[in-house]
Amino acid sequence: MARVSLRVNGAARTVDVDPTTPLLYVLRNDLGLHGPKFGCGLGQCGACTVVMDGAAVRSCSLPVTAARNRAITTLEGLGTSARPHRLQRAFIAEQAAQCGMCMNGMLMTAAALLDRNPNPSVAQIKNALDGNLCRCASHLRVIRAIQRAARDQA
């Protein structure tokens, strides 16, 4: 066991865990954050995506010790029901979610993209989302939602 200090959604958190435990398990099981989902467990589908120091990363394949003292944002830190993030508002307006399994990854990847590129082209959006799997085929709605969020800088 190791004591690991994390910065999650702006708050300092400390957990006692096996140092090889994937960050996803710590977020879900120890910190009660259920935005990131277990999808493939191999870092290939994107369901577990979080933003760490401004970059979209797969939390299922990242040991918790690699996230020590880094700024981690989960879906819960993006926005709330009362005050949704512009991406969340746009995904609702464009009806981009279907089953919801991929939405965490799509939203967190899009958040990292818009933070570094506030007005991405369709090609840049597609490139950013390339590693996010969606079996419901809502890709066009997701792209429209990200474009809408880019226009809504408020």
C-alpha positions as CSV (number, residue, x, y, z in Angstrom):
1,M,0.0,0.0,0.0
2,A,1.1,3.6,-0.7
3,R,-0.3,6.9,0.3
4,V,-1.0,8.9,-2.9
5,S,-1.9,12.5,-3.1
6,L,-4.1,13.6,-6.0
7,R,-5.7,16.8,-7.1
8,V,-9.1,15.9,-8.4
9,N,-11.6,18.5,-9.6
10,G,-9.7,21.2,-7.8
11,A,-9.6,19.4,-4.4
12,A,-6.7,17.7,-2.7
13,R,-7.4,14.0,-2.1
14,T,-5.3,11.4,-0.5
15,V,-5.8,7.6,-0.8
16,D,-4.0,4.6,0.5
17,V,-3.9,2.1,-2.3
18,D,-1.7,-0.4,-4.1
19,P,0.6,1.8,-6.2
20,T,-0.2,-0.2,-9.4
21,T,-4.0,0.4,-9.1
22,P,-5.3,2.0,-12.2
23,L,-6.4,5.6,-11.6
24,L,-9.9,4.7,-12.9
25,Y,-10.5,2.3,-9.9
26,V,-9.3,4.9,-7.4
27,L,-11.6,7.6,-8.9
28,R,-14.6,5.3,-9.0
29,N,-14.1,3.0,-5.9
30,D,-12.2,5.2,-3.5
31,L,-13.4,8.7,-4.5
32,G,-16.9,7.9,-5.6
33,L,-16.6,9.6,-9.0
34,H,-18.6,7.7,-11.6
35,G,-18.2,9.9,-14.7
36,P,-15.2,7.9,-16.0
37,K,-16.4,4.4,-17.0
38,F,-14.8,1.1,-17.3
39,G,-15.0,0.1,-21.0
40,C,-12.3,-2.0,-22.4
41,G,-9.7,-1.8,-19.6
42,L,-7.0,-1.5,-22.2
43,G,-7.1,2.3,-22.8
44,Q,-8.5,1.8,-26.3
45,C,-12.2,2.8,-26.1
46,G,-12.0,6.2,-24.3
47,A,-14.8,5.5,-21.8
48,C,-12.4,6.1,-18.9
49,T,-11.0,9.4,-20.1
50,V,-10.1,12.2,-17.7
51,V,-8.2,15.4,-18.3
52,M,-4.9,15.5,-16.6
53,D,-2.8,18.6,-16.7
54,G,-4.8,19.7,-19.8
55,A,-4.5,16.5,-21.8
56,A,-7.1,13.7,-22.3
57,V,-5.7,10.5,-20.7
58,R,-7.1,7.0,-20.3
59,S,-7.4,6.4,-16.6
60,C,-8.0,2.6,-16.9
61,S,-4.4,2.0,-18.0
62,L,-2.6,4.7,-15.9
63,P,-1.3,3.6,-12.5
64,V,-2.5,6.0,-9.8
65,T,1.1,6.9,-8.9
66,A,1.5,8.4,-12.4
67,A,-1.2,10.9,-11.4
68,R,0.4,11.9,-8.1
69,N,0.0,15.7,-7.6
70,R,-1.3,16.3,-11.1
71,A,-4.4,18.3,-11.9
72,I,-7.1,15.7,-12.7
73,T,-10.6,16.7,-14.0
74,T,-13.4,14.2,-14.3
75,L,-16.8,14.6,-15.7
76,E,-18.0,15.6,-12.3
77,G,-15.6,18.5,-12.3
78,L,-16.6,19.7,-15.8
79,G,-20.0,21.0,-14.8
80,T,-23.0,20.3,-12.6
81,S,-26.7,19.7,-13.3
82,A,-27.4,23.3,-12.0
83,R,-24.5,24.8,-14.0
84,P,-23.5,22.6,-16.9
85,H,-20.4,23.2,-18.9
86,R,-20.9,24.6,-22.4
87,L,-20.0,21.1,-23.8
88,Q,-22.7,19.5,-21.7
89,R,-25.2,22.0,-22.8
90,A,-24.2,21.5,-26.4
91,F,-24.4,17.7,-26.2
92,I,-27.9,18.0,-24.8
93,A,-29.0,20.5,-27.4
94,E,-27.7,18.4,-30.3
95,Q,-29.0,15.2,-28.7
96,A,-25.5,13.7,-29.0
97,A,-25.9,11.0,-26.3
98,Q,-27.6,7.8,-27.0
99,C,-26.7,4.9,-24.7
100,G,-24.2,7.1,-22.8
101,M,-21.3,4.7,-22.4
102,C,-19.0,6.8,-24.6
103,M,-20.2,10.2,-23.4
104,N,-17.6,10.6,-20.6
105,G,-14.8,10.0,-23.1
106,M,-16.3,12.2,-25.8
107,L,-16.9,15.1,-23.4
108,M,-13.5,14.9,-21.6
109,T,-11.6,14.6,-24.9
110,A,-13.6,17.5,-26.4
111,A,-12.9,19.6,-23.2
112,A,-9.2,19.0,-23.6
113,L,-9.4,19.9,-27.3
114,L,-11.3,23.1,-26.8
115,D,-9.0,24.2,-24.0
116,R,-6.0,24.1,-26.4
117,N,-7.9,24.9,-29.6
118,P,-11.0,27.1,-28.9
119,N,-12.1,26.9,-32.6
120,P,-11.2,23.5,-34.0
121,S,-12.0,22.4,-37.6
122,V,-14.1,19.3,-38.2
123,A,-10.9,17.5,-39.2
124,Q,-9.3,18.5,-35.9
125,I,-12.4,17.4,-33.9
126,K,-12.4,14.0,-35.7
127,N,-8.7,13.6,-35.1
128,A,-9.1,14.3,-31.4
129,L,-12.0,11.9,-31.1
130,D,-10.3,9.2,-33.2
131,G,-9.6,7.0,-30.1
132,N,-13.1,7.2,-28.7
133,L,-15.4,4.4,-29.6
134,C,-19.2,4.8,-30.0
135,R,-21.3,2.0,-31.1
136,C,-24.5,4.0,-31.3
137,A,-23.3,6.0,-34.3
138,S,-23.9,9.4,-32.9
139,H,-20.6,10.7,-34.3
140,L,-22.2,13.5,-36.4
141,R,-24.2,14.8,-33.5
142,V,-21.1,14.7,-31.3
143,I,-19.2,16.8,-33.9
144,R,-22.1,19.3,-34.1
145,A,-22.1,19.5,-30.3
146,I,-18.4,20.3,-30.2
147,Q,-18.8,22.9,-32.9
148,R,-21.7,24.4,-31.0
149,A,-19.7,24.5,-27.7
150,A,-16.8,26.2,-29.6
151,R,-19.2,28.9,-30.7
152,D,-20.6,29.3,-27.2
153,Q,-17.5,30.6,-25.4
154,A,-19.6,31.8,-22.4
